[in-house]
């Protein structure tokens, strides 16, 4: 059965990854790009690892990550000890965030202006604290949109303080951190944790209780980096990484794979150890189910290592070269390519498929996988396009962030709460490893070509933040469209009743 599921998952992954891979090959045939044989071979190997990795990861998430999160959430809730539930969720959120590989990359990138260790623990504390707030939201059945409004107003106030202190270039990095730290390891587990807690403590009539944990956990990292940025040095420097493709292809992949194996083992190990403690304390799941989860953990581990290795070695250098070459050639081409790339790259994000499947299951098909994917593709495509416009014309991220979140929060007042919860979760999920591993280098390359290396921190960063923000609007617009459609159908039904021929009414008197 699992072999058939694996074949189906790999086929789905192939369909998802094929468009962005084919686009790169097609661009290589144009006069704008000159890919060497080494670059093409490296990219091809990365694409194969990407497909296999997504397939294995999605299967592993179904077998292990989602069941573990659901069992832990429902098991903790059944203890009926709120203090224990909150403490465990705080520790869990902090530990898995500290172990998240993408957070270490972020810490290294800002090490010139703030202490990397302090950043890691501050972000971990932020995620843990906001996971507690998310659980309290489920327990006391509070409105997600009201909570988000409160904390986003706080974020904007801190952003203003950042500007007053002269550290405004750190703003894009701060908002990027919200998407980066909710990575492919934490997202499936946290989403399933919400489902488990909601099934026991939430309002069974309210579908939106199952969502919103990722949305709130994305606020914590932004808050942490903004606070640290206020006290950071004003001497902001950023060195562009070396995106050159190594001539030793096998050596590059083996070296990166070894490093990735260690990082993923630590991150995934945190969740496994935590689950085993819960199993020994109160879950008491049967051995047969534990074996299935263990197989799923191994599959998840292998898949994630393959995926991250393929992205880091095969896609990063190509993304940088594409951005640099297009920007050097034509700004219009750069903006147009950003739109196409954004639409295609979201198909290859592994956690997107997990989210879409869970949304369809929890909502009973009210929000389908297809509509979610269309909304996310449009949202991410628009986000990358707007990012390229910002790089071309060199203006602050503030001009996007404040109006964008204002529109997002305003829409939450008019759409069903389940759409708001799903939308804010989808923002964190969409800004995954493909965004940071392909789109961010693409933006860096374009920025270096147009504005110079010194502008990268100011202009190139922020692309992840926009990828996390624009889907909030597009997914909620789906909900708004649903309301309008339902209203139109009611009006049509009422019109048919009023226009009915009175002679057809039978008088029984």
C-alpha positions as CSV (number, residue, x, y, z in Angstrom):
1,X,0.0,0.0,0.0
2,X,2.8,2.4,0.9
3,X,4.6,1.7,-2.3
4,X,1.5,2.7,-4.3
5,X,1.2,5.8,-2.2
6,X,4.8,6.6,-2.7
7,X,4.4,6.2,-6.5
8,X,1.4,8.6,-6.4
9,X,3.3,11.1,-4.3
10,X,6.3,11.1,-6.6
11,X,4.1,11.5,-9.6
12,X,2.4,14.5,-7.9
13,X,5.8,15.9,-7.1
14,X,7.0,15.5,-10.7
15,X,3.9,17.4,-12.0
16,X,4.6,20.1,-9.4
17,X,8.3,20.5,-10.0
18,X,8.3,20.0,-13.8
19,X,7.0,23.6,-14.7
20,X,9.8,25.5,-12.9
21,X,12.4,23.0,-14.1
22,X,11.2,23.2,-17.7
23,X,11.2,27.0,-17.4
24,X,14.9,27.1,-16.4
25,X,15.8,24.8,-19.3
26,X,13.8,26.9,-21.8
27,X,15.5,30.1,-20.5
28,X,18.9,28.4,-21.1
29,X,18.0,28.1,-24.8
30,X,17.6,31.8,-25.2
31,X,20.5,34.2,-25.9
32,X,20.0,35.9,-22.5
33,X,21.7,33.0,-20.6
34,X,24.8,30.9,-21.1
35,X,24.7,27.9,-18.7
36,X,27.8,25.8,-18.6
37,X,27.6,22.0,-18.8
38,X,28.5,21.9,-15.1
39,X,25.7,24.2,-14.2
40,X,23.1,22.2,-16.2
41,X,24.3,18.9,-14.7
42,X,24.2,20.3,-11.2
43,X,20.7,21.7,-11.8
44,X,19.4,18.5,-13.3
45,X,20.6,16.5,-10.3
46,X,19.0,19.0,-8.0
47,X,15.7,18.8,-9.9
48,X,15.7,14.9,-9.5
49,X,16.4,15.3,-5.8
50,X,13.7,17.9,-5.6
51,X,11.1,15.6,-7.1
52,X,12.1,12.6,-5.0
53,X,12.4,14.7,-1.9
54,X,8.9,16.3,-2.2
55,X,7.3,12.9,-2.9
56,X,9.0,11.2,0.2
57,X,8.3,14.3,2.4
58,X,4.6,14.3,1.5
59,X,4.3,10.6,2.2
60,X,6.2,10.9,5.5
61,X,4.0,13.9,6.5
62,X,0.9,11.7,6.0
63,X,2.4,8.7,7.9
64,X,4.2,10.5,10.7
65,X,4.1,14.3,11.1
66,X,0.3,14.8,10.9
67,X,-0.6,11.8,13.1
68,X,2.0,12.8,15.7
69,X,0.8,16.4,15.9
70,X,-2.9,15.3,16.1
71,X,-2.2,12.6,18.8
72,X,-0.1,15.0,20.9
73,X,-2.7,17.8,20.6
74,X,-5.7,15.7,21.5
75,X,-3.7,13.7,24.2
76,X,-2.6,16.9,26.0
77,X,-6.0,18.4,25.8
78,X,-7.7,15.3,27.3
79,X,-5.5,15.8,30.4
80,X,-7.7,18.8,31.2
81,X,-4.7,20.7,32.6
82,X,-4.4,24.0,30.9
83,X,-1.1,24.9,32.6
84,X,0.5,21.7,31.4
85,X,-0.9,22.2,27.9
86,X,0.5,25.7,27.7
87,X,3.9,24.9,29.2
88,X,4.4,21.9,26.8
89,X,3.4,24.0,23.8
90,X,5.8,26.8,24.7
91,X,8.7,24.4,25.1
92,X,7.8,22.6,21.9
93,X,7.5,25.8,19.9
94,X,10.8,27.1,21.2
95,X,12.8,23.8,20.7
96,X,11.6,23.0,17.2
97,X,12.2,26.7,16.1
98,X,15.7,26.7,17.5
99,X,16.4,23.5,15.6
100,X,14.9,24.8,12.3
101,X,17.7,24.8,9.6
102,X,16.4,28.0,7.9
103,X,16.7,30.0,11.2
104,X,20.5,29.2,11.3
105,X,20.8,30.6,7.8
106,X,19.0,33.8,8.9
107,X,21.2,34.1,12.0
108,X,24.4,33.9,9.8
109,X,23.1,36.5,7.4
110,X,22.6,39.2,10.1
111,X,25.5,38.2,12.3
112,X,27.3,41.4,11.2
113,X,24.7,43.6,12.9
114,X,23.4,41.4,15.8
115,X,24.5,38.4,17.8
116,X,23.4,35.3,16.0
117,X,22.9,33.2,19.2
118,X,20.8,35.9,20.8
119,X,18.7,36.1,17.6
120,X,18.1,32.3,17.5
121,X,16.9,32.1,21.1
122,X,14.8,35.3,20.8
123,X,13.0,34.0,17.7
124,X,12.5,30.6,19.5
125,X,11.0,32.4,22.5
126,X,8.8,34.3,20.1
127,X,7.4,31.2,18.4
128,X,6.9,29.4,21.7
129,X,5.1,32.4,23.2
130,X,2.8,32.8,20.2
131,X,2.1,29.1,20.1
132,X,0.7,29.5,23.6
133,X,-1.4,32.5,22.5
134,X,-2.7,30.3,19.6
135,X,-3.7,27.6,22.0
136,X,-5.4,30.1,24.3
137,X,-7.3,31.3,21.2
138,X,-8.7,27.8,20.7
139,X,-9.4,27.1,24.4
140,X,-11.3,30.4,24.9
141,X,-12.7,30.5,21.3
142,X,-11.5,34.0,20.5
143,X,-11.5,35.6,17.1
144,X,-8.3,35.1,15.2
145,X,-8.8,38.4,13.2
146,X,-9.0,40.5,16.4
147,X,-5.8,38.9,17.8
148,X,-4.0,39.4,14.6
149,X,-5.1,43.1,14.4
150,X,-3.7,43.7,17.9
151,X,-0.3,42.2,17.2
152,X,0.1,43.6,13.7
153,X,-0.5,47.1,15.1
154,X,2.3,46.3,17.6
155,X,4.5,45.2,14.8
156,X,3.9,48.4,12.9
157,X,4.7,50.5,16.0
158,X,8.0,48.6,16.4
159,X,8.8,49.1,12.7
160,X,8.3,52.9,13.2
161,X,10.8,52.7,16.2
162,X,13.2,50.9,13.9
163,X,13.0,53.7,11.4
164,X,13.5,56.3,14.1
165,X,16.7,54.5,15.2
166,X,18.1,54.5,11.7
167,X,17.8,50.7,11.2
168,X,15.0,50.7,8.6
169,X,17.1,48.4,6.3
170,X,16.5,45.6,8.8
171,X,12.8,45.8,8.3
172,X,12.7,43.4,5.3
173,X,14.9,40.9,7.2
174,X,12.5,41.2,10.2
175,X,9.4,40.4,8.1
176,X,11.3,37.7,6.2
177,X,12.0,35.9,9.4
178,X,8.3,35.2,9.9
179,X,8.2,33.0,6.8
180,X,11.6,31.5,7.2
181,X,11.2,30.1,10.7
182,X,7.9,28.3,9.9
183,X,9.7,25.7,7.8
184,X,8.7,22.3,6.4
185,X,9.5,20.4,9.6
186,X,7.4,22.6,11.9
187,X,4.4,23.4,9.7
188,X,2.8,20.0,9.3
189,X,3.3,19.2,13.0
190,X,1.9,22.6,14.2
191,X,-1.1,22.4,11.9
192,X,-1.9,18.9,13.1
193,X,-1.4,20.0,16.7
194,X,-4.1,22.6,16.2
195,X,-6.5,20.0,14.8
196,X,-5.8,17.7,17.8
197,X,-6.4,20.5,20.4
198,X,-9.4,21.9,18.6
199,X,-11.0,18.4,18.4
200,X,-11.1,18.2,22.2
201,X,-11.2,21.8,23.5
202,X,-12.4,23.9,20.6
203,X,-15.9,24.6,19.4
204,X,-16.8,21.5,17.2
205,X,-19.1,23.7,15.1
206,X,-16.2,26.1,14.1
207,X,-13.8,24.9,11.4
208,X,-11.5,27.8,11.8
209,X,-10.4,26.6,15.3
210,X,-8.2,24.0,13.5
211,X,-6.2,26.8,11.7
212,X,-4.4,29.9,12.8
213,X,-1.5,28.3,14.8
214,X,1.0,28.8,12.0
215,X,-0.3,32.4,11.4
216,X,0.3,33.4,15.0
217,X,3.6,31.5,15.2
218,X,4.8,33.6,12.2
219,X,4.3,36.8,14.2
220,X,6.7,35.8,17.0
221,X,9.9,35.8,14.8
222,X,9.0,39.2,13.3
223,X,8.5,40.7,16.7
224,X,11.8,39.3,18.0
225,X,13.9,40.6,15.1
226,X,12.2,44.0,15.2
227,X,13.0,44.3,19.0
228,X,16.6,43.2,18.4
229,X,16.9,45.5,15.4
230,X,16.0,48.5,17.5
231,X,19.1,47.9,19.6
232,X,21.3,46.7,16.8
233,X,24.3,48.6,15.4
234,X,23.6,51.3,12.8
235,X,26.5,50.0,10.7
236,X,24.5,47.6,8.5
237,X,26.6,45.5,6.2
238,X,25.8,42.4,4.1
239,X,28.1,40.2,2.0
240,X,26.5,38.4,-0.9
241,X,27.2,34.6,-0.6
242,X,29.3,32.9,-3.3
243,X,26.7,31.4,-5.7
244,X,29.4,29.9,-8.0
245,X,28.7,26.3,-9.0
246,X,31.5,24.0,-8.0
247,X,33.2,22.0,-10.7
248,X,33.3,19.1,-8.3
249,X,29.6,18.2,-8.6
250,X,29.7,15.0,-6.5
251,X,31.8,16.7,-3.8
252,X,29.4,19.7,-3.6
253,X,26.4,17.4,-3.2
254,X,28.0,15.1,-0.7
255,X,29.3,18.0,1.4
256,X,25.9,19.7,1.5
257,X,24.0,16.4,2.1
258,X,26.2,15.6,5.1
259,X,25.6,19.1,6.6
260,X,21.8,18.8,5.8
261,X,21.6,15.4,7.4
262,X,22.9,16.8,10.7
263,X,20.6,19.8,10.6
264,X,17.4,17.8,9.7
265,X,18.3,15.1,12.3
266,X,18.4,17.7,15.1
267,X,15.2,19.5,14.0
268,X,13.2,16.3,13.4
269,X,14.8,14.7,16.5
270,X,13.3,17.4,18.7
271,X,9.8,16.5,17.6
272,X,10.4,12.7,17.9
273,X,11.8,13.0,21.4
274,X,8.9,15.2,22.4
275,X,6.4,12.7,21.0
276,X,8.1,9.8,22.7
277,X,7.9,11.6,26.1
278,X,4.1,12.2,25.4
279,X,3.7,8.6,24.4
280,X,5.3,7.3,27.6
281,X,3.4,9.8,29.8
282,X,-0.2,9.6,28.5
283,X,-0.7,8.7,24.8
284,X,-0.1,4.9,25.2
285,X,-0.5,4.3,21.4
286,X,-0.4,0.6,20.3
287,X,2.9,-0.7,18.9
288,X,1.4,-1.2,15.4
289,X,0.6,2.5,15.1
290,X,4.0,3.5,16.5
291,X,5.8,1.3,13.9
292,X,3.8,3.1,11.1
293,X,4.8,6.5,12.6
294,X,8.5,5.4,12.8
295,X,8.5,4.4,9.2
296,X,6.9,7.8,8.4
297,X,9.6,9.7,10.4
298,X,12.4,7.9,8.4
299,X,10.7,8.7,5.1
300,X,10.2,12.3,6.1
301,X,13.9,12.5,7.1
302,X,15.2,11.1,3.8
303,X,12.8,13.2,1.7
304,X,13.7,16.4,3.5
305,X,17.4,15.8,3.2
306,X,17.1,15.1,-0.5
307,X,14.8,18.1,-1.1
308,X,17.0,20.7,0.8
309,X,20.2,19.3,-0.7
310,X,18.7,19.6,-4.2
311,X,17.5,23.2,-3.6
312,X,20.7,24.4,-2.0
313,X,23.2,23.0,-4.5
314,X,21.1,22.8,-7.7
315,X,18.7,25.7,-7.5
316,X,20.4,28.5,-5.5
317,X,23.2,29.2,-8.1
318,X,20.8,29.0,-11.0
319,X,18.3,31.4,-9.3
320,X,21.1,33.9,-8.7
321,X,22.3,33.7,-12.3
322,X,18.8,34.0,-13.7
323,X,18.1,37.1,-11.6
324,X,21.4,38.8,-12.4
325,X,21.2,38.1,-16.2
326,X,17.6,39.2,-16.5
327,X,18.2,42.4,-14.6
328,X,21.2,43.2,-16.7
329,X,19.2,42.6,-19.9
330,X,15.8,44.2,-19.3
331,X,13.8,45.4,-16.2
332,X,10.5,44.5,-18.0
333,X,11.7,41.0,-18.6
334,X,12.7,40.7,-15.0
335,X,9.3,41.8,-13.8
336,X,7.5,39.4,-16.2
337,X,9.7,36.5,-15.3
338,X,9.1,37.2,-11.6
339,X,5.3,36.7,-12.2
340,X,5.8,33.4,-14.1
341,X,8.3,32.1,-11.5
342,X,6.1,33.0,-8.6
343,X,3.2,31.1,-10.1
344,X,5.3,28.0,-10.8
345,X,7.5,27.9,-7.7
346,X,4.6,27.6,-5.2
347,X,3.7,24.2,-6.9
348,X,7.1,22.8,-5.7
349,X,6.7,23.9,-2.0
350,X,6.4,20.6,-0.1
351,X,4.3,21.9,2.8
352,X,1.8,23.5,0.4
353,X,0.4,20.1,-0.5
354,X,0.1,19.2,3.2
355,X,-1.8,22.4,3.9
356,X,-4.1,22.0,0.9
357,X,-5.0,18.4,1.8
358,X,-5.7,19.3,5.4
359,X,-7.8,22.3,4.5
360,X,-10.0,20.2,2.2
361,X,-10.4,17.5,4.9
362,X,-11.2,19.8,7.8
363,X,-13.6,22.0,5.7
364,X,-15.3,18.9,4.2
365,X,-14.5,20.1,0.7
366,X,-15.9,23.6,1.2
367,X,-12.4,24.9,0.4
368,X,-11.0,22.6,-2.2
369,X,-7.3,21.8,-3.0
370,X,-7.8,23.3,-6.5
371,X,-9.1,26.6,-5.3
372,X,-6.4,26.8,-2.6
373,X,-3.7,26.2,-5.2
374,X,-5.1,28.8,-7.6
375,X,-5.3,31.4,-4.8
376,X,-1.7,30.6,-3.7
377,X,-0.3,30.6,-7.3
378,X,-1.9,34.0,-8.0
379,X,-0.8,35.4,-4.6
380,X,2.8,34.2,-4.8
381,X,3.1,35.3,-8.5
382,X,1.9,38.8,-7.5
383,X,4.3,38.8,-4.6
384,X,7.4,38.1,-6.7
385,X,6.3,40.6,-9.3
386,X,5.9,43.3,-6.7
387,X,9.3,42.4,-5.3
388,X,11.0,42.8,-8.7
389,X,9.2,46.2,-9.1
390,X,10.7,47.3,-5.7
391,X,14.2,46.2,-6.8
392,X,13.9,48.0,-10.1
393,X,12.7,51.3,-8.6
394,X,14.5,51.0,-5.2
395,X,11.9,51.9,-2.6
396,X,11.1,50.8,0.9
397,X,9.2,47.6,1.8
398,X,7.0,49.8,4.0
399,X,5.0,50.9,1.0
400,X,3.9,47.3,0.5
401,X,3.7,45.9,4.0
402,X,1.4,48.5,5.7
403,X,-1.2,48.7,2.9
404,X,-1.0,45.0,2.3
405,X,-1.7,44.0,5.9
406,X,-4.3,46.7,6.2
407,X,-6.2,45.2,3.3
408,X,-5.7,41.7,4.7
409,X,-7.0,42.6,8.2
410,X,-9.9,44.6,6.7
411,X,-11.0,41.6,4.6
412,X,-11.0,39.5,7.7
413,X,-14.0,41.6,8.9
414,X,-16.1,40.6,5.9
415,X,-15.2,36.9,5.1
416,X,-16.0,33.7,7.1
417,X,-13.5,33.2,9.9
418,X,-12.3,29.9,8.4
419,X,-11.0,31.8,5.3
420,X,-9.1,34.3,7.5
421,X,-7.5,31.5,9.5
422,X,-6.6,29.4,6.4
423,X,-5.2,32.5,4.6
424,X,-2.9,33.6,7.4
425,X,-1.7,30.0,7.7
426,X,-1.1,29.7,4.0
427,X,1.2,32.8,4.1
428,X,3.6,31.1,6.4
429,X,3.5,27.8,4.5
430,X,4.0,29.4,1.0
431,X,7.2,31.1,2.1
432,X,9.1,27.8,2.4
433,X,12.5,26.4,1.3
434,X,11.8,26.9,-2.4
435,X,11.2,30.6,-1.8
436,X,14.4,31.1,0.3
437,X,16.4,28.7,-1.8
438,X,15.4,29.9,-5.3
439,X,13.5,33.1,-5.2
440,X,15.7,34.9,-2.7
441,X,18.9,34.2,-4.6
442,X,17.0,35.3,-7.8
443,X,16.1,38.6,-6.0
444,X,19.7,39.0,-4.7
445,X,21.1,38.5,-8.3
446,X,18.7,41.1,-9.7
447,X,19.5,43.6,-6.9
448,X,23.3,43.2,-7.4
449,X,22.9,43.9,-11.1
450,X,20.6,46.9,-10.7
451,X,21.4,48.5,-7.4
452,X,24.7,47.1,-6.3
453,X,25.7,44.8,-3.4
454,X,25.2,47.4,-0.8
455,X,21.4,47.6,-1.5
456,X,20.8,43.8,-1.1
457,X,19.8,44.0,2.6
458,X,17.4,46.9,1.8
459,X,15.9,45.8,-1.5
460,X,16.4,42.0,-2.1
461,X,15.3,41.0,1.3
462,X,11.6,41.3,1.8
463,X,10.7,39.0,-1.0
464,X,9.9,36.2,1.6
465,X,7.8,38.7,3.5
466,X,5.7,39.5,0.4
467,X,5.3,35.8,-0.4
468,X,3.9,35.4,3.1
469,X,1.6,38.5,2.8
470,X,-0.1,38.5,-0.6
471,X,-1.7,35.1,-0.3
472,X,-3.5,36.5,2.8
473,X,-5.4,38.7,0.4
474,X,-6.0,36.2,-2.4
475,X,-7.3,33.4,-0.2
476,X,-9.6,35.8,1.7
477,X,-10.9,37.1,-1.7
478,X,-11.9,33.5,-2.4
479,X,-14.0,33.6,0.7
480,X,-15.4,37.0,-0.3
481,X,-16.3,35.6,-3.8
482,X,-18.1,32.7,-2.0
483,X,-20.2,35.1,0.0
484,X,-21.1,37.1,-3.2
485,X,-22.0,33.9,-5.1
486,X,-24.2,32.6,-2.3
487,X,-25.9,36.0,-2.1
488,X,-26.5,36.0,-5.9
489,X,-28.0,32.5,-5.7
490,X,-30.4,33.6,-2.9
491,X,-31.5,36.5,-5.0
492,X,-32.1,34.3,-8.1
493,X,-34.1,31.8,-6.0
494,X,-36.2,34.6,-4.5
495,X,-36.8,36.0,-8.0
496,X,-38.0,32.6,-9.3
497,X,-40.4,32.4,-6.4
498,X,-41.8,35.9,-6.9
499,X,-42.0,35.4,-10.7
500,X,-43.9,32.1,-10.4
501,X,-47.2,31.9,-12.1
502,X,-50.0,32.3,-9.5
503,X,-52.2,29.9,-11.5
504,X,-49.8,27.1,-10.7
505,X,-50.5,27.4,-7.0
506,X,-53.1,24.8,-6.0
507,X,-55.8,25.9,-3.6
508,X,-56.7,23.1,-1.3
509,X,-59.4,25.0,0.5
